[in-house]
Each structure stands twice: as C-alpha cells, then as structure tokens.
Amino acid sequence: MIITFQTSLLSASAHAHSQMKHPVLLLLLLLSPCFVTSQATYQKLISSTASGLGGVALAEAPDGGFVVGGVSGQIIKLDAQGVVEWGRQLDSAAVFDVDLSPSGDIFLSINNNDAQALLSVDAGGQMNWTVYTGKPNFSNGQVAVSSAGIVTVSRREVIEKPFNIQQWNFDGNLDWMLKIELPDDTLTGISVADYLGGSWLAAAYNSTGTYLFRISHDGNPFWYWHIAGLWVKDLGVYSNGQLFAAGSFPGSNDVVMLRFKHDGSIIWQKRLQSLIQNTGVATLGTNGDVLVRTYMGNGLAGLIKIDESGDMQWARGYPSGNFGMSRPIFTSDGGVAMLVPKPNQTSLAEIVLIKADAEGYVEGCEVLDICPQYEDVQLDISAFEFSSELIPFFGNIAVELFSLPLDITPFCQPVQLPLPDFDIVDTVCAGSHAMPTPLMNDGAQAWEWEFGPGAVPPVSSEQFPGNVLFTQPGAHTVRQTVVFGGCRDSFEQVVNVLPAPIPDLGPDTLICEDVMYQLDGSLPGDVSYLWENGSSDPVRTVSQNGTYVLTATDELCSGVDSVKVRFFGQTWPDAALQLPGDTLACEEQALLIDAAIPGATAWQWSTGADTAAIFIDEPGQYSLTAYFEHCPLMASFTVDFASCSAKIYLPNAFSPNNDGINDLLIPFGNNAILENMKIFNRWGGMVYETDHPDTGWDGTVKGKAAATGVYVVLIKYLDEYTGEEKWYSGEVVLVRN
C-alpha cells in the first residue's frame, strides 16, 4: 500500500538541501507498511448525465456508507467503499442538511421556491413523507435526529424576528412547534443539534451575535445564552454536557470556535485565520475532537482537526473547487470525510467524496499539509430575555423524487505546488536594473519579494515584480516567499552589486560672467570617457547653455553623470533694472520705485529692504542689487524733493500808463491752471472779470481809466497736483504817474 502526503512548508526537516539550491515542498511516497491504516480511504468523483451536482450535505449511514445531499436537489446513497447504491433527484428543490436515524431512515432539510420542508427517505431511497416547515430561501435550515425524533428550525416569513423550532416523530407527525421571538433585529441564520439524546440545542444569530437555547423534548426552553458579535453556524455537545459552538465574526473569513459550560464560563476560545473565503464549518465528534472545513483559496480545501483541549492536531489540504462543500464528518471507523467540488470546474457539475484516515491522508492521493494561523480570541457570553410560545402546525407540501443516474470513479488530482525558485543575474553594476524571473510560482495565494537595502522597489507583492534598480554596491540577498495553504516557502539568491565608475560633474550651475567654464569628470584608475558630443577627454570647457553628459567606463561597469550649465547673459539676455535716473520728486508724497524684472529672484536695497518695490521719502542716493538666482545686477540713482503744490503769484502793483513797463496786471501760477479772474474796488464792486487771466487787466473800467488805489483780486484755478479747483485772493495797487 502506498500513502502519499505533503510535508509542512514550515518544517525544516521536510526540506532537502543536499542537491537543491533551496528548501522546497516535497511529496513523499512512503512505502513502509507501518504507515498503512485500518480505515478505508479513497477519493471518488461523482457525476451525473442528468443533473449538475453540488454536495453541501453529508452524513454517515449506520452501515458505514454515506448519504450525500446536493444543492441542486440530489440525494445519493453510497456504501462504505464509495460505491453508489442509489441516486434520487428532487423536483426543483435543494438539499441543505441531512441526518439519519439508527434504522437508516434519512431526514433532509430541503428548500424550493415555495417552501422549506423536512423530507424522510428510507434506506432504499423511497420517500416516506414530506412536511412543510417554513418559508423558502433560508440557507441554514438544519436538521438533527435523536431517539426523541427529528428537530428542524425555520421561520414563518422570509424576513421576520421570530423563528420556529419543530419536533417531529419518525412518522412525520408534529410533536410540537415552538415560536421564539428575540429582542433584536431580523435573524440571519439558525442551527440545531442533539443534546445527548435528552434535549435539543438551538442557535439563532443576527447583527448583535448569537442566541443559544437548550430546549426539552416537550418544547420547553430552560436555559439560554447570548454570544456577542459571533455568528454561530455549528453546534455540538461534549459527552460531559459541555457545549461547542463555531462560526465567524461578521465580515470576517476567520473560523471562531469555543467550548463552554452551562453557566456560560468559557473553557477555550480559538480563531483560525489565513482563510480566503468565509466558508468554514465545524463538526464535533463523539470523542471530543473537532473537524473544521475551510477554503484556503487557489483551489485548495482545508481540513483541520482540533482536540478537546482546543489544540490543533493537524491541518490538511485537498484540491477543490471553491463552492458547494459539505460539513466534514467523523466516520465510525475512525476516519474523516467531506464533499468538495471537482477542482477547476466552472459550475456545480461534479463533486468529490474524500474519505481519509484519522490523520487526514488518502491512500494513493496527494494530500498537503497546510498552515492556517491559530490563536486565542476573546468572546463574551451573557444571559438575555426572549418570549416563546407553542404554536400549531401550519401547512403541508408535496415533493416528487426521480431516479438519478450516476457515475462514480476513483479520483486523485495531482497538486502542482507553487515554488519560490527564480532566476536573476548574479552580478550587476550599481545604478542598473535586474529582473527576477519566477520559475514556478503560479497558484500561490501570495507572493513576497525582498530585494535588499537601496533597491527600488525594496519589496514587492506582485507575482512578477519586473525590473529592480540596485543603487548600493555590495551583496544583496534577493528573496521570494510564496504562500500556499497558509504555509510559507522561501528561496533566495545573492546579487553582487559592483560599484560603477560614476564621474562627478558637480551640481547644476549658473555662471554669472560670460566666460568659459571647465567641467572635470576625471576618476582614478583605468577609466575611459565619452561625452554626449563624442569627446573622450574627461575635462571639457564649455561656453553655451546646455546639459552636458559624461559616461565613464571601467573593465565591468559604466557610470553616467550629467550637469546643466547656464550662463547669465544667455539665460537672461534682456535683463536690465528699470530704475529712474536722478529724480526730483514731490515732497508731498513718497516716491514709489518698482524694480520687478522677469527672472529676478531676490532684491537688496541700500535701505535694507528686500522687496522689488520700495517707497522713498528722503532725498539721497539709492542703490539696488537684484539677484538672478545667485547672479547680481546692480544700479543706483539720486532723489531730490520739492513741493508740488499749486501756487499763485500776483504783482503787488502795476502802472497802466502805456510806458511799456508793468502796464498790465497779469497773474501766473506754478502747478496751476488759471481759469477765472475777478477784480473788485475798495467798496466791493467788481470792476473786471475774465476767463483768461493770462491776458491781464489793463487798468480800465468800461473803457475808462480806473482810479488809482488798492484793488482786490480773486482768481479761480485748478491745482494740477491734487486735481482740485481752488480760489486765490490778493491785493494790488494801481499806480498812475
């Protein structure tokens, strides 16, 4: 007999180093008779030409065979060797759960578009009876069988708070139906279990957590607990009456399990992680061990055994599809079994029955060790209030069974394990790229790459990380870790990064004077050089704006440096400070000088100001230095101040005697426009008015010579500085000789 299994990725003893460049996953074929077990083990592929299959319910029959319930309505009976005894097809119904009586009668929780029902089929596949149990579309319609009868759970409406627990006798008659109403929102799932043949265990969960009940065989709830935050989907009772519950946190893929006493005190509480989908279910065996079925992703179903102390015993992986798995079961011969979809199929067409030994191995088939994370978790159990009442039966349902043709064949799916091997060049020059090429990492659940210090990127989670830039000389360890079934396997190679002969042309620079500028990229040792213009001398004189590139090459590597050189006169050919020359300014107002110029980045005035524009209110010499980056441009100027206010000037006397000297009274203004002039005698009478004061008054009144004496002059003028109209008054003496 040959037993094939996969050693753990985490076990150092499972890796061979003598003829390999790194540890790998090994499939060991053990031929020694000491590995042969007494349990019958096999994997069987079940298919039908009449219907697609999806195995979601599995139970062991009293004869050691199996009953399979399909999500597409199949009921299949197999013997202990996995040979089909009979197959039946339900008309437009799905099977959710199955259990058997000691006599071999089969009881199934089924669902169609009209109702949820309890179906009884005898050991030969003939229907005994069917009863209506509740509304349809409720995927957690479990069934449990004990000596007292059969119990199911349901609810009257598709969405409502109350749920019903029903006990039926083996003839399909209702013993009682208990309606339980919870204090919180609508239920999401319900489950049941036999409590050591003396009562029932029921659980219902919603957004707040799970409500757990123990109910007598006459329909009386007599203790109850609330497990906060946990959705319990599987129940069990230890031989000493302690309780087992398993489920998940809302929105989590973890499987959470706990063992606790009647008083709510917890014995242990654990969580399985590294699960890809929230499809975990658990089964408590009669010896206190627990089986947990999970989906690890990438076509791998997991089966984990937990002992009664909550310690993980083993974890195995089996090739599988990702939808339509059954609850795992312990078999009467000490082995384990479960249903999984056929790997790599796109629909629920075929299912695989896995019958493994007590360690989870199947003779002749590859089985992997997997590595789910397993840790303690904190849960809270408390009492709660609810209401319950016995209610009458509320309906019947008709179901038809048809014969189902089936094919069953031995099935072992080879497992192509992802390996972390990769190729990469062993030597690169600093500043160069290298690309690791994975050889066989397809199918991993995760990839982790590490490239060492100075690498860009330093890490990657991509299957194919692409080019990696190595910037620091030295020995770099490049490592790939693949994760499969929660297990990790790594492979590494050393990449030697050689120092490259990198010339140093200095930083980008701006030359303030239009002179020749020398670039020197000389390096010690035997190095050749090449500029972008083809020149091979490490020293180069430049006089034009441009980017200059020098490549240096030694025996193995090349290095490149570049520098951008700019000359002030070429960069800003029109740069000039727009400052006034020597300036006479109005003393009534500060003088604004704005020296902003394109390209200038800073300014420094002789006053200490550091802005482009300043106000000047004192006479003197002023200088400015404007900086174009670090290049200065300087200028200076002088400022004097004088009054800019309007002033009117009027002679104090005039003599209109036609001698050509002071014959006219003519006012004049500084910064003023004369608009009107009026002249009054000493009695206040106006003797003259003109809108053209600059023409003057000739000393006559209505064509006659005005008398000598003092006259008052009133002048209207526009102040050119302020823009205001103003009046000026003064006196003048008219003199006649």
Beta strands, then each sheet from edge to edge (+ up, - down):
strand 1: 3-6
strand 2: 27-30
strand 3: 42-47
strand 4: 55-60
strand 5: 66-70
strand 6: 74-78
strand 7: 84-90
strand 8: 94-100
strand 9: 106-111
strand 10: 116-121
strand 11: 127-134
strand 12: 143-146
strand 13: 149-154
strand 14: 163-168
strand 15: 174-181
strand 16: 189-195
strand 17: 199-206
strand 18: 209-216
strand 19: 221-228
strand 20: 231-237
strand 21: 243-248
strand 22: 255-260
strand 23: 266-272
strand 24: 277-284
strand 25: 290-295
strand 26: 300-306
strand 27: 312-319
strand 28: 329-330
strand 29: 336-341
strand 30: 351-356
strand 31: 368-369
strand 32: 374-376
strand 33: 381-382
strand 34: 387-390
strand 35: 401-403
strand 36: 407-410
strand 37: 422-423
strand 38: 427-429
strand 39: 432-434
strand 40: 437-438
strand 41: 446-450
strand 42: 455-456
strand 43: 459-460
strand 44: 468-470
strand 45: 474-484
strand 46: 487-498
strand 47: 509-511
strand 48: 517-520
strand 49: 528-531
strand 50: 539-542
strand 51: 546-553
strand 52: 558-567
strand 53: 583-586
strand 54: 591-594
strand 55: 602-605
strand 56: 613-616
strand 57: 620-628
strand 58: 631-642
strand 59: 647-649
strand 60: 653-654
strand 61: 668-670
strand 62: 672-680
strand 63: 686-690
strand 64: 700-701
strand 65: 704-705
strand 66: 709-719
strand 67: 725-734
sheet 1: 1+ 2-
sheet 2: 28+ 29- 30+ 3- 36+
sheet 3: 4+ 5- 6+ 7- 35+
sheet 4: 8+ 9- 10+ 11-
sheet 5: 12+ 13- 14+ 15- 34+
sheet 6: 16+ 17- 18+ 19- 33+
sheet 7: 20+ 21- 22+ 23- 32+
sheet 8: 24+ 25- 26+ 27- 31+
sheet 9: 37+ 40-
sheet 10: 38+ 46+ 45- 41+ 43-
sheet 11: 39+ 44- 42+
sheet 12: 47+ 52+ 51- 49+
sheet 13: 48+ 50-
sheet 14: 53+ 58+ 57- 55+
sheet 15: 54+ 56-
sheet 16: 59+ 61-
sheet 17: 60+ 67+ 66- 62+ 63-
sheet 18: 64+ 65-
end
